[in-house]
């Protein structure tokens, strides 16, 4: 029996007036907007006031996995995007209760488990998913999203109907959906460089948050949380060596689950510990060749991850593929980046992900495994270590904190910007330090943001708290240790609303499925149950994960300094793309003129050219301009033709 089914796109509409029927033409237009998510086929279900649409990318059960799919008597229908990795166990349980299956897909498990448990069926699924289920008898709509937020799901309430889709652009084809810009969200985006929480840049469109489900009954919409990450360390935790053994077994099982496919599977190699660790387990669970993919950059003096990726490829005997991206490639793709991301996320590595995913698709690989999530689960970011050390120093200095602050400021001037940012805060709370890592007003944007907005925006934004989301999450975790508080906030914000939205949108833009074994919720819950020093101990980060991989990951990878994925966009924007950036952002009647002062933008560009930092700020405003042109300024006709 096969596990899993397919990646795809879903969409639909429910009219609150049961006498008003959903038109097939609308569902088809919604499906057409997300054709890239499922080029292998489509299907729809229409029943009076409800319509469901599905675009199909075949991965498993290529013949019998068509959607929408129903139960035996056609009273429960589902459209679904994702993989449910424990579906075999659930199927055995459901067959024991008399349910009959007509396919080998995980999709059918959803409808039958719903028949048993109603909306609470979501609590039993292990995997990545977004689905919409219609109960014909109860006239009940259920939308659900996986625990971590690997797969996206958006919705809007027009007052007359509720619409939902895997991507925002699918919602916008309905003329009842307004494109009114969420002004508060602009400021939040320029604070975080992405949009945490349930808001989007459209006032009327929302994200269904990870670990939540939405139900509609008799026109009443309610949203419920069914999962939250909890840091509960047992009173008698496992010894470190025992915990390492448990983690090794858990990683092996999780990667094995993510390997099941009827099409070739590949691994994205970044040259780091997490992706190499995933590969080390993947090769143990297949007798087929594994393809690996990595990216480099054209030009001199750019950091190159390819040598490390090649080390991993040679050790594990993969079929290795490399691609190089140039400044021209980066620039030319930016309009499509804005189109596919749908919100102006400041994530230049996403563009590299698109190109390497396209290479995989051209190599006939439809499924890619990634090491995403290891840092958030096991404390891999240097920021965690820095704040832990700084807090210890503050406690040690006691009354002499003023001297310590001067020392931190001196380090800031020498290039230790994050420590310098922290030093600039007066009696900072931990939540404020969280913001100081990347967000304004603690980055170089601090010098320009007060002058950036025009009068109308400035008046509107008075007393608006752009950083309230992370502050609220920190407060919810007040009883927890500092490290766990940071891990929790990143798992609830940075991970789903930046890293995972990038991972989904860029791979699906190339019709490739991305799987993230390290974000199986069992892995996250295991990591959350560990003593703090198993994760971060002094200068050592991801201690237990590295211990679990020490025998399989090459030492030059295991011991190298963490670099992330260093796309040289700062250099490109100052040199190769200088005219493009300036012409776009300072254009006559630029879309950003509605919100920003052109003189302030010109000053920001000048500071960037002078090497004063600001690359994230410039990139953020650049993609905002491109986003606005396509999603707000464009006519409906040009909007739909852009796909």
Number of C-alpha atoms within 10 A of each C-alpha: 6 14 21 26 29 26 27 30 35 33 29 28 28 27 21 19 13 14 9 14 17 21 15 15 9 17 25 20 17 30 28 22 23 26 24 22 29 26 17 14 14 21 18 20 21 16 13 15 18 24 22 31 29 33 33 26 26 23 21 22 20 15 9 12 21 21 23 21 23 22 20 14 6 10 15 23 21 26 30 31 28 24 27 25 22 17 24 18 10 19 22 12 13 18 13 10 11 9 17 14 15 12 14 21 26 26 27 25 26 29 24 25 21 19 17 13 12 13 21 12 17 24 14 14 19 17 26 24 24 27 27 27 24 26 19 14 8 11 17 17 25 21 25 28 28 30 27 26 25 27 27 28 28 25 23 22 18 15 11 13 19 21 24 27 28 27 24 27 20 27 28 21 19 17 9 13 19 16 16 12 17 15 15 18 19 22 21 23 24 24 23 23 24 25 26 23 18 13 19 23 22 21 16 17 26 19 22 25 27 27 20 21 25 19 19 18 13 12 19 8 13 11 15 14 13 17 16 14 16 14 21 13 15 10 6 6 12 15 11 15 12 10 19 20 13 14 20 17 12 17 23 17 16 23 25 19 21 24 24 20 19 17 14 19 25 28 27 26 30 24 28 24 27 26 23 29 28 27 28 22 21 25 18 12 15 13 7 10 13 20 22 25 24 27 25 22 20 15 13 6 8 13 14 17 20 21 12 19 25 20 17 29 24 11 12 19 14 20 13 18 20 16 15 15 17 15 18 12 14 20 18 12 14 17 15 17 26 22 24 24 22 20 22 27 27 25 19 21 17 24 21 24 20 22 22 25 31 21 19 29 18 11 13 15 21 27 27 24 24 23 23 21 24 23 21 23 25 26 27 22 18 15 16 18 18 15 21 16 14 15 13 11 13 15 12 11 13 10 10 11 15 13 11 17 19 14 14 22 20 15 16 18 11 10 10 13 20 22 24 23 21 25 23 17 14 8 10 13 11 18 20 18 20 23 20 25 18 18 23 23 17 22 21 21 21 13 14 18 19 12 15 20 22 16 13 11 17 15 10 11 16 8 8 11 12 19 20 12 17 24 18 12 18 23 13 13 17 10 10 16 11 18 17 21 22 24 21 24 22 19 21 24 19 20 21 24 24 19 19 21 22 25 25 22 26 26 27 26 22 22 25 28 27 27 25 23 26 27 25 24 20 15 19 21 17 18 24 21 15 21 18 17 15 21 23 22 14 11 11 16 22 22 18 26 25 21 18 20 23 15 10 17 25 18 12 14 19 20 13 12 10 15 12 12 19 15 22 19 19 19 17 17 23 19 12 15 18 14 12 14 20 18 12 15 25 18 13 10 9 17 20 21 17 12 16 21 15 19 12 17 24 14 13 24 23 15 16 20 18 10 12 12 16 22 22 21 24 22 21 20 22 21 25 22 20 23 25 21 19 20 23 17 13 13 12 16 9 12 19 18 9 12 14
